[in-house]
């Protein structure tokens, strides 16, 4: 009996050890699929996560850039509102550009136009007030609006910098095709469009309201202008996001074959 039982017990132990090993080998890759390297795990505190992120130089630089733009988004409109000199960007039509630069309209006192580019399609309209209180000036809400377009762009760039930092942290952690990366690239594309279109729309609104408030006349006319490159950049981000999703599918297929 002893000779029969001992091999049986040995076989049972080997079988149980095999079950434990197989369970670990199955659960190991599964856990690596759900946990994103370089980002907070369930048992990782927020302080440890932040320390892990800033330990990577490029990630830390992106976080600092994001912090700078976040502060700028708050400071820009407040700073513009507090100054007596207010500058708004005015986009003018092709036909009127030459005439505006050569023969300025009858501008109010202390209101000037400064060409931004040589073709004259964009000018800076500056309204200032003398120390004596004379001259044209814009009310505080128009001065605040004049800086709000730049503030929207700065806020978008702050969010984009943070999303890029998190994406790079995941790539450095050895999991470039984590589903979160594709979602982050999609959000970056949306933020580029929101920042660009929102900024251009607010700048146009500020110019239009300043034009009406100062009672300016032709040939200076305010026209809407939207920059095209940010939309092209957003399209590239969407393509990259789709490539990351496809890379994730290929990685899952390869893991399933192992």
C-alpha positions as CSV (number, residue, x, y, z in Angstrom):
1,X,0.0,0.0,0.0
2,X,2.8,2.4,0.8
3,X,4.3,1.8,-2.5
4,X,1.0,2.6,-4.2
5,X,-0.1,5.6,-2.2
6,X,3.2,7.5,-2.3
7,X,3.3,7.8,-6.1
8,X,-0.4,8.8,-6.0
9,X,0.3,11.5,-3.5
10,X,3.2,12.7,-5.5
11,X,1.1,12.8,-8.6
12,X,-1.6,14.8,-6.8
13,X,0.9,17.3,-5.6
14,X,2.5,17.7,-9.0
15,X,-1.0,18.1,-10.5
16,X,-1.9,20.8,-7.9
17,X,1.4,22.5,-8.5
18,X,0.7,22.5,-12.2
19,X,-2.7,24.1,-11.6
20,X,-1.2,26.8,-9.5
21,X,1.4,27.6,-12.1
22,X,-1.1,27.5,-14.9
23,X,-3.4,29.8,-13.0
24,X,-0.6,32.3,-12.5
25,X,0.5,32.2,-16.1
26,X,-3.1,32.9,-17.1
27,X,-3.7,35.6,-14.7
28,X,-0.4,37.3,-15.3
29,X,-0.9,38.4,-18.9
30,X,-4.6,39.3,-18.1
31,X,-3.4,41.6,-15.3
32,X,-0.9,43.2,-17.7
33,X,-3.7,43.9,-20.1
34,X,-5.8,45.8,-17.6
35,X,-3.1,47.7,-15.7
36,X,-1.4,50.5,-17.5
37,X,2.3,50.8,-16.8
38,X,3.5,54.2,-15.8
39,X,0.0,55.2,-14.5
40,X,-1.6,54.7,-11.1
41,X,-2.4,51.2,-10.0
42,X,-5.1,50.3,-7.5
43,X,-2.6,50.1,-4.7
44,X,-0.5,53.1,-5.7
45,X,-1.1,56.4,-3.9
46,X,-1.4,59.6,-5.8
47,X,1.9,60.8,-4.4
48,X,3.7,57.7,-5.7
49,X,2.0,58.2,-9.1
50,X,3.1,61.8,-9.4
51,X,6.6,60.9,-8.4
52,X,6.7,58.1,-11.0
53,X,5.5,60.6,-13.7
54,X,8.0,63.4,-12.8
55,X,10.9,60.8,-12.7
56,X,10.7,60.7,-16.5
57,X,12.3,63.9,-17.9
58,X,10.1,64.4,-21.0
59,X,7.0,63.7,-19.1
60,X,8.0,66.1,-16.4
61,X,8.7,68.8,-19.0
62,X,5.2,68.3,-20.5
63,X,3.6,68.6,-17.1
64,X,5.5,71.9,-16.5
65,X,4.3,73.2,-19.9
66,X,0.8,72.2,-19.0
67,X,1.0,74.1,-15.7
68,X,2.4,77.2,-17.5
69,X,-0.5,77.2,-20.0
70,X,-3.0,76.6,-17.2
71,X,-1.8,79.7,-15.3
72,X,-1.7,81.7,-18.5
73,X,-5.3,80.8,-19.3
74,X,-6.3,82.5,-16.0
75,X,-3.9,85.5,-16.1
76,X,-4.3,86.6,-19.7
77,X,-7.9,87.9,-19.7
78,X,-7.5,89.4,-16.2
79,X,-4.3,91.2,-17.2
80,X,-5.9,92.5,-20.4
81,X,-8.9,93.8,-18.5
82,X,-6.7,95.7,-16.0
83,X,-4.8,97.6,-18.7
84,X,-6.1,100.9,-20.2
85,X,-4.6,100.0,-23.6
86,X,-6.6,97.4,-25.4
87,X,-5.6,95.7,-28.6
88,X,-7.9,93.5,-30.7
89,X,-7.0,91.7,-33.9
90,X,-9.0,92.7,-36.9
91,X,-9.1,90.6,-40.1
92,X,-9.9,92.6,-43.1
93,X,-10.9,91.6,-46.7
94,X,-8.5,91.4,-49.6
95,X,-10.1,94.4,-51.5
96,X,-9.9,96.7,-48.5
97,X,-6.5,95.7,-47.2
98,X,-4.5,98.1,-49.5
99,X,-6.8,101.0,-49.0
100,X,-6.8,100.5,-45.2
101,X,-3.1,100.6,-45.0
102,X,-2.6,103.6,-47.3
103,X,-5.6,105.7,-46.3
104,X,-6.7,105.0,-42.7
105,X,-10.3,105.8,-41.9
106,X,-11.2,108.6,-39.6
107,X,-10.2,107.0,-36.4
108,X,-11.1,108.3,-32.9
109,X,-8.5,109.9,-30.7
110,X,-5.8,107.5,-29.5
111,X,-7.1,104.7,-31.7
112,X,-4.4,103.2,-34.1
113,X,-4.0,100.4,-36.6
114,X,-0.9,98.4,-36.9
115,X,-0.4,95.8,-39.7
116,X,0.4,92.3,-38.4
117,X,1.7,91.1,-41.8
118,X,3.0,92.8,-45.0
119,X,-0.1,91.9,-47.0
120,X,-2.3,93.9,-44.6
121,X,-5.0,91.2,-44.2
122,X,-4.7,91.5,-40.4
123,X,-4.2,94.5,-38.3
124,X,-4.0,95.3,-34.6
125,X,-6.5,97.9,-33.4
126,X,-5.4,99.6,-30.3
127,X,-7.5,101.8,-28.1
128,X,-5.7,103.7,-25.3
129,X,-6.6,106.4,-22.8
130,X,-4.3,109.2,-21.8
131,X,-3.4,110.0,-18.2
132,X,-5.8,112.9,-18.4
133,X,-8.7,110.6,-19.3
134,X,-8.9,111.9,-22.8
135,X,-9.2,109.6,-25.8
136,X,-11.1,106.5,-26.7
137,X,-11.2,103.5,-24.5
138,X,-13.0,100.2,-24.4
139,X,-15.1,99.1,-21.4
140,X,-13.8,96.4,-19.0
141,X,-15.9,93.6,-20.5
142,X,-14.5,94.3,-24.0
143,X,-11.0,94.4,-22.6
144,X,-11.7,91.1,-20.9
145,X,-13.1,89.6,-24.1
146,X,-10.1,90.8,-26.0
147,X,-7.9,88.4,-24.0
148,X,-10.4,85.5,-23.7
149,X,-9.5,84.0,-27.1
150,X,-5.9,83.6,-26.1
151,X,-7.1,82.2,-22.8
152,X,-9.1,79.5,-24.5
153,X,-6.1,78.4,-26.6
154,X,-3.9,78.4,-23.5
155,X,-6.4,76.2,-21.6
156,X,-6.6,73.8,-24.5
157,X,-2.8,73.6,-24.7
158,X,-2.6,72.9,-21.0
159,X,-5.0,69.9,-21.3
160,X,-3.2,68.7,-24.4
161,X,0.2,68.8,-22.6
162,X,-1.2,66.8,-19.7
163,X,-2.7,64.2,-22.1
164,X,0.6,63.9,-24.0
165,X,2.4,63.4,-20.7
166,X,0.1,60.6,-19.6
167,X,0.4,59.0,-23.1
168,X,4.2,59.2,-23.0
169,X,4.2,57.7,-19.5
170,X,2.2,54.7,-20.7
171,X,4.6,54.2,-23.6
172,X,7.6,54.4,-21.4
173,X,6.0,51.9,-19.1
174,X,6.0,49.3,-21.9
175,X,2.3,49.4,-23.0
176,X,2.0,51.8,-25.9
177,X,-1.2,50.4,-27.2
178,X,-3.2,50.7,-24.0
179,X,-6.8,51.7,-24.8
180,X,-6.4,54.9,-22.8
181,X,-3.8,56.1,-25.3
182,X,-6.2,56.0,-28.2
183,X,-8.8,57.8,-26.2
184,X,-6.3,60.5,-25.2
185,X,-5.3,61.1,-28.8
186,X,-8.9,61.5,-29.7
187,X,-9.4,64.1,-26.9
188,X,-6.2,65.9,-28.1
189,X,-7.7,66.2,-31.6
190,X,-11.0,67.6,-30.1
191,X,-9.0,70.0,-28.0
192,X,-7.0,71.3,-30.9
193,X,-10.2,72.1,-32.8
194,X,-11.9,73.6,-29.8
195,X,-8.9,75.8,-28.9
196,X,-8.4,77.0,-32.5
197,X,-12.0,77.6,-33.5
198,X,-12.9,78.9,-30.1
199,X,-10.0,81.4,-30.1
200,X,-10.7,82.6,-33.6
201,X,-14.4,83.0,-32.9
202,X,-13.8,85.0,-29.7
203,X,-11.2,87.2,-31.4
204,X,-13.7,87.9,-34.2
205,X,-16.4,88.7,-31.6
206,X,-14.0,91.1,-29.7
207,X,-13.0,92.8,-32.9
208,X,-16.6,93.2,-34.0
209,X,-17.8,94.6,-30.7
210,X,-14.8,97.0,-30.5
211,X,-15.5,98.1,-34.1
212,X,-19.1,98.9,-33.2
213,X,-18.3,100.5,-29.9
214,X,-15.7,102.9,-31.5
215,X,-18.1,103.5,-34.3
216,X,-15.5,102.7,-37.0
217,X,-16.3,102.9,-40.7
218,X,-15.4,101.5,-44.1
219,X,-12.9,100.7,-45.6
220,X,-12.0,99.0,-42.3
221,X,-14.3,96.0,-42.1
222,X,-14.1,93.1,-39.7
223,X,-14.3,89.6,-41.3
224,X,-14.2,86.2,-39.7
225,X,-11.0,84.1,-40.1
226,X,-10.3,80.5,-39.1
227,X,-6.9,79.0,-39.2
228,X,-6.7,75.7,-41.3
229,X,-3.5,74.0,-39.9
230,X,-5.1,73.1,-36.5
231,X,-7.8,71.2,-38.3
232,X,-5.2,69.3,-40.2
233,X,-3.3,68.5,-37.0
234,X,-6.6,67.2,-35.5
235,X,-7.0,64.9,-38.5
236,X,-3.5,63.6,-37.9
237,X,-4.3,62.9,-34.3
238,X,-7.4,61.0,-35.2
239,X,-5.4,58.8,-37.6
240,X,-2.9,58.1,-34.9
241,X,-5.7,57.2,-32.5
242,X,-7.1,54.7,-35.0
243,X,-3.6,53.3,-35.5
244,X,-3.2,52.8,-31.7
245,X,-6.6,51.0,-31.6
246,X,-5.5,48.7,-34.4
247,X,-2.2,48.1,-32.7
248,X,-4.1,47.1,-29.6
249,X,-6.2,44.6,-31.6
250,X,-3.0,43.1,-33.1
251,X,-1.5,42.8,-29.6
252,X,-4.6,41.1,-28.2
253,X,-4.5,38.6,-31.2
254,X,-0.8,37.9,-30.6
255,X,-1.4,37.4,-26.8
256,X,-4.2,35.0,-27.6
257,X,-1.9,32.8,-29.7
258,X,0.8,32.5,-27.0
